[in-house]
Amino acid sequence: MECTASLADGGSYLEERKVVTVLFADLVGFTSRSEAMDVEDVRGTLQPYHELLRRELERYGGTVEKFIGDAVMAVFGAPTAHEDDPERAVRAALSIQDAIVRLRETDPQLDLHVRIGVNTGEALVALDAKPAAGEGMASGDVVNTAARMQSAAPVDGVLVGEVTYRATGRAVEYAAAEPIAAKGKTGLVPVWVAHRVRAQLGSDVFRDLETPLVGRDRELGVLVDALELARSEATPRLVTVLGVPGIGKSRLTYELLRCVEEDPDLITWRQGRSLPYGEGVSFWAFGEIVKAQAGILHSDSAETTAEKLREAVIGLIEEERDAGWVEQNLYPLLGLTSAGELRGDRQAEAFAAWRRFVEALAAQRPTVLVFEDLHWADDALLDFLDYLVEWVAGVPLLIVSTARPELIERRRAFGGGTANATRIALSPLSDEETARLVAGLLEQAVLPAETQAAVLRRAEGNPLYAQEYVRMLQDQGLLVRDGDVWVLRQDVELPLPGNVQSLIAARIDALPAEEKAVVQDASVMGKVVWASAVGHIAGRGRWAV
């Protein structure tokens, strides 16, 4: 304490508080078994197990923090947050269970069984930690609780905590489990057993909407008019809906679907979503559309998938030779053959076959194809959509794409370079519109002024934020009924809903390092900041800020 030597190299100082999802996995009974095994046999057993876990965890964007014998700890959301980290972690856990089953079938002598615990919560994250060198990345109660959940999980089972369960309930099927007693916890910890990812027919539209559409009549009119033009002129139309997370892109798409369902004529509706993680997902969204048309479930075997695809193509294309050509070129989209790299002549042929499939689909009846989350799409899929709009002819086809503004930053001409393409930019709702939305959620025409002001201040015109705040306030008992009126408790500070925090954290982590640092410095000052003051914090010039 007296030599004044710098401690800069003595440890990690780049730390952030983050909401992360922690996954613990441990082999069942392996410690006792290993006592009777030769050390080389132990290593021979653990090596394929470790490789399997690392592959599955990293495939879903997790960071393997450490292997301790037959146990593994992984973190989702650190060093970089994603808005769907809980879902990624649960999908990885279920994928590990399936992979362990296949490993046992390949080598029955291994007889491996694993317990997995998954928990979401706030942690202190060392951003410059080196997990490969054994340095810990995340610390906090969320880590300890995840370890307790793993110990209490059933053999070959996945146990998750409440925050994880609420964040993934739409995507994963769960069964309730008895609460567990975790060391250091004053009460019992509620837990659920994850069974499987919900089987989907292509990409589903969520219909559990609680409020009428507010403030988007003009934008819905643009979509409906585009569909009418595509039908009356028998030409393709592309409408790209742009907006920040939660602003209402999916809701607008759902409202168009309602219009389609109410139309007296039959209209084909197919949709797919680009994924932010995984391997071989370049054309995932279009693959979902093909699956939906063929009635293929994600749980179908390769043989069943191939048979359903063959029947679907024959139902669209009568010429046997053309049908066979289209079918073979659709195989990579469904994982029946390796996609490899589609370039040059190979890409041109694939695009031509896929266009033939789309044209045959739209020739039967007017068709709407929805491509969600194109900001995560590879350039190859964007190339294909540009190709469709340019080359499809003589059929009524509406292509609706949804994306965040960063898509246009990356590809400025997309969705606006031709006469057949239109962009819709969704802006925040006004205070009056947000108030109507909140009133609809609470089924109350007029809200107390303080309740309305508190929600409006935090929602800032974002429909998802408003909805999640209301739901959270009700769930946590902060918004209570006083007779026939909802009243906000005044003795507590309003927390941030978990999924809203995840959305915001993911957007902040996506910023360039210098911009993120400025945002963090500004956050210390509060809601309103001054450029010169923010610059002073880290010695930046005012104009740099």
LINHU-V207611 format. One record per backbone hydrogen bond with DSSP energy under -0.5 kcal/mol. NH is the residue of the N-H (numbers start at 1). CO is the residue of the C=O. E is the energy in kcal/mol with one decimal. If there is no record, write none. Layout:
nh | co | e
NH | CO | E
NH | CO | E
This chain:
nh | co | e
10 | 7 | -2.1
15 | 13 | -1.4
16 | 125 | -2.1
18 | 16 | -0.6
18 | 123 | -2.6
20 | 18 | -0.7
20 | 121 | -2.7
21 | 76 | -2.7
22 | 119 | -3.1
23 | 74 | -2.7
24 | 117 | -2.6
25 | 72 | -2.2
26 | 115 | -2.2
27 | 70 | -1.1
28 | 113 | -2.9
29 | 27 | -0.5
33 | 29 | -1.6
34 | 30 | -2.7
35 | 31 | -0.8
36 | 33 | -1.2
37 | 34 | -1.3
42 | 38 | -2.2
43 | 39 | -2.1
44 | 40 | -2.5
45 | 41 | -1.7
46 | 42 | -2.5
47 | 43 | -2.5
48 | 44 | -0.7
49 | 45 | -0.9
50 | 46 | -3.2
51 | 47 | -2.4
52 | 48 | -2.2
53 | 49 | -2.4
54 | 50 | -2.6
55 | 51 | -2.2
56 | 52 | -2.3
57 | 53 | -2.7
58 | 54 | -2.5
59 | 55 | -1.6
60 | 56 | -1.0
60 | 57 | -0.5
61 | 58 | -1.4
62 | 57 | -2.7
63 | 75 | -2.7
64 | 62 | -0.6
65 | 63 | -0.7
65 | 73 | -1.9
66 | 73 | -1.6
68 | 71 | -2.7
69 | 67 | -0.5
71 | 68 | -2.0
72 | 25 | -2.6
73 | 66 | -2.4
74 | 23 | -2.5
75 | 63 | -2.6
76 | 21 | -3.0
85 | 82 | -1.3
88 | 84 | -2.4
89 | 85 | -2.4
90 | 86 | -2.3
91 | 87 | -2.6
92 | 88 | -2.5
93 | 89 | -2.4
94 | 90 | -2.5
95 | 91 | -2.3
96 | 92 | -2.4
97 | 93 | -2.0
98 | 94 | -2.1
99 | 95 | -2.5
100 | 96 | -2.5
101 | 97 | -1.8
102 | 98 | -2.0
103 | 99 | -2.2
104 | 100 | -2.2
105 | 101 | -2.1
106 | 102 | -2.0
107 | 103 | -2.2
110 | 107 | -2.0
111 | 107 | -0.6
115 | 26 | -2.5
116 | 157 | -1.8
117 | 24 | -2.6
118 | 159 | -2.6
119 | 22 | -2.2
121 | 20 | -2.4
123 | 18 | -3.1
124 | 139 | -2.6
125 | 16 | -3.2
125 | 123 | -0.7
126 | 137 | -3.0
127 | 14 | -2.7
127 | 125 | -0.9
128 | 14 | -0.7
129 | 126 | -1.5
131 | 129 | -0.6
133 | 130 | -1.7
134 | 131 | -2.0
135 | 130 | -1.9
139 | 124 | -1.3
142 | 122 | -0.7
143 | 140 | -1.0
144 | 140 | -1.3
145 | 141 | -2.7
146 | 142 | -1.7
147 | 143 | -1.8
148 | 144 | -1.8
149 | 145 | -2.5
150 | 146 | -2.2
151 | 147 | -1.8
152 | 148 | -1.6
153 | 149 | -1.1
153 | 150 | -0.7
156 | 114 | -1.0
157 | 154 | -1.8
158 | 194 | -0.5
159 | 116 | -2.6
160 | 192 | -2.7
161 | 118 | -1.6
162 | 190 | -0.5
165 | 161 | -2.5
166 | 162 | -2.6
167 | 163 | -1.7
168 | 164 | -1.1
168 | 165 | -0.6
169 | 165 | -0.8
171 | 168 | -0.9
172 | 168 | -2.0
173 | 196 | -3.2
175 | 193 | -2.0
177 | 191 | -1.4
180 | 189 | -2.3
182 | 180 | -0.7
185 | 182 | -2.3
189 | 180 | -3.3
190 | 188 | -0.6
192 | 160 | -1.9
193 | 175 | -2.9
194 | 158 | -2.4
194 | 192 | -0.6
195 | 173 | -3.0
196 | 173 | -0.9
198 | 171 | -2.5
202 | 200 | -1.0
202 | 296 | -0.7
203 | 271 | -1.0
204 | 202 | -0.5
206 | 204 | -0.5
209 | 207 | -1.7
220 | 216 | -2.4
221 | 217 | -2.2
222 | 218 | -1.6
223 | 219 | -1.6
224 | 220 | -2.5
225 | 221 | -2.6
226 | 222 | -2.1
227 | 223 | -2.0
228 | 224 | -2.2
229 | 225 | -2.4
230 | 226 | -2.2
231 | 227 | -2.0
232 | 228 | -2.9
233 | 229 | -2.5
234 | 230 | -0.8
235 | 230 | -0.8
237 | 397 | -2.1
238 | 420 | -2.7
239 | 399 | -2.7
240 | 422 | -2.9
241 | 239 | -0.6
241 | 401 | -3.4
242 | 240 | -0.6
242 | 424 | -3.6
243 | 403 | -1.5
247 | 244 | -1.7
252 | 248 | -2.1
253 | 249 | -1.9
254 | 250 | -2.3
255 | 251 | -2.2
256 | 252 | -1.8
257 | 253 | -2.0
258 | 254 | -2.1
259 | 255 | -1.8
260 | 256 | -2.3
261 | 257 | -2.7
262 | 258 | -1.7
263 | 259 | -0.8
263 | 260 | -0.7
268 | 366 | -2.8
270 | 368 | -2.6
272 | 370 | -2.6
274 | 372 | -2.3
278 | 59 | -0.9
284 | 281 | -1.3
287 | 283 | -2.4
288 | 284 | -2.2
289 | 285 | -1.3
290 | 286 | -2.2
291 | 287 | -2.5
292 | 288 | -2.4
293 | 289 | -2.1
294 | 290 | -2.0
295 | 291 | -0.9
295 | 292 | -0.6
296 | 291 | -2.7
298 | 200 | -0.8
300 | 297 | -1.6
305 | 301 | -2.7
306 | 302 | -2.5
307 | 303 | -2.1
308 | 304 | -2.5
309 | 305 | -2.4
310 | 306 | -2.2
311 | 307 | -2.1
312 | 308 | -2.2
313 | 309 | -2.5
314 | 310 | -2.4
315 | 311 | -1.8
316 | 312 | -0.7
316 | 313 | -0.9
317 | 313 | -3.0
318 | 316 | -0.5
323 | 319 | -2.8
324 | 320 | -2.3
325 | 321 | -2.0
326 | 322 | -2.7
327 | 323 | -2.7
328 | 324 | -2.2
329 | 325 | -1.6
330 | 326 | -1.2
330 | 327 | -0.6
331 | 327 | -0.9
333 | 330 | -0.8
334 | 330 | -0.8
334 | 331 | -1.3
335 | 332 | -1.0
336 | 331 | -2.1
337 | 331 | -0.6
342 | 340 | -0.6
343 | 341 | -1.0
346 | 343 | -1.3
347 | 343 | -0.9
348 | 344 | -2.2
349 | 345 | -2.4
350 | 346 | -2.3
351 | 347 | -3.0
352 | 348 | -2.0
353 | 349 | -2.3
354 | 350 | -2.7
355 | 351 | -2.5
356 | 352 | -2.0
357 | 353 | -1.9
358 | 354 | -2.3
359 | 355 | -3.0
360 | 356 | -2.3
361 | 357 | -2.0
362 | 358 | -2.6
363 | 359 | -1.9
364 | 360 | -0.9
364 | 361 | -0.5
365 | 361 | -1.0
367 | 396 | -2.0
368 | 268 | -3.0
369 | 398 | -2.7
370 | 270 | -2.6
371 | 369 | -0.5
371 | 400 | -3.0
372 | 272 | -3.0
372 | 370 | -0.6
374 | 402 | -2.8
376 | 373 | -1.8
377 | 374 | -1.2
378 | 282 | -0.6
381 | 378 | -0.6
382 | 378 | -1.5
383 | 379 | -2.6
384 | 380 | -1.9
385 | 381 | -2.2
386 | 382 | -2.3
387 | 383 | -2.3
388 | 384 | -2.6
389 | 385 | -2.2
390 | 386 | -1.6
391 | 387 | -2.6
392 | 388 | -2.5
394 | 234 | -0.7
396 | 362 | -0.5
397 | 235 | -0.9
397 | 395 | -0.9
398 | 367 | -2.7
399 | 237 | -3.5
400 | 369 | -2.9
400 | 398 | -0.6
401 | 239 | -2.5
401 | 399 | -0.5
402 | 371 | -2.3
403 | 241 | -2.3
407 | 404 | -2.3
408 | 405 | -0.9
409 | 405 | -1.4
410 | 406 | -1.6
411 | 407 | -2.5
414 | 411 | -1.4
416 | 413 | -1.7
417 | 413 | -0.7
421 | 418 | -1.4
422 | 238 | -2.8
424 | 240 | -3.0
426 | 242 | -3.1
426 | 424 | -0.6
427 | 425 | -0.5
429 | 461 | -2.7
434 | 430 | -2.8
435 | 431 | -2.5
436 | 432 | -1.9
437 | 433 | -2.2
438 | 434 | -2.7
439 | 435 | -2.6
440 | 436 | -2.0
441 | 437 | -2.0
442 | 438 | -2.2
443 | 439 | -0.6
444 | 439 | -2.4
448 | 486 | -0.6
452 | 448 | -2.6
453 | 449 | -2.6
454 | 450 | -1.9
455 | 451 | -1.9
456 | 452 | -2.6
457 | 453 | -2.3
458 | 454 | -1.2
459 | 455 | -2.8
460 | 456 | -2.1
462 | 459 | -1.8
463 | 461 | -0.7
464 | 246 | -2.2
466 | 462 | -2.3
467 | 463 | -2.5
468 | 464 | -2.8
469 | 465 | -2.5
470 | 466 | -2.2
471 | 467 | -2.3
472 | 468 | -2.6
473 | 469 | -2.8
474 | 470 | -2.0
475 | 471 | -2.7
476 | 472 | -2.5
477 | 474 | -1.2
478 | 473 | -2.2
479 | 473 | -1.9
480 | 478 | -0.5
480 | 487 | -2.5
482 | 485 | -3.7
483 | 481 | -0.5
484 | 482 | -0.6
485 | 482 | -1.1
487 | 480 | -3.6
489 | 478 | -2.8
501 | 497 | -2.6
502 | 498 | -2.1
503 | 499 | -2.0
504 | 500 | -2.4
505 | 501 | -2.9
506 | 502 | -2.3
507 | 503 | -1.8
508 | 504 | -2.4
509 | 505 | -2.6
510 | 506 | -1.1
511 | 508 | -1.4
516 | 512 | -2.6
517 | 513 | -2.2
518 | 514 | -1.7
519 | 515 | -2.2
520 | 516 | -2.4
521 | 517 | -2.4
522 | 518 | -2.6
523 | 519 | -2.1
524 | 520 | -0.9
524 | 521 | -0.8
525 | 521 | -0.7
525 | 522 | -1.0
526 | 522 | -1.3
534 | 530 | -2.6
535 | 531 | -2.5
536 | 532 | -1.6
537 | 533 | -1.2
538 | 534 | -0.8
539 | 535 | -0.5
540 | 535 | -3.0
545 | 541 | -1.9
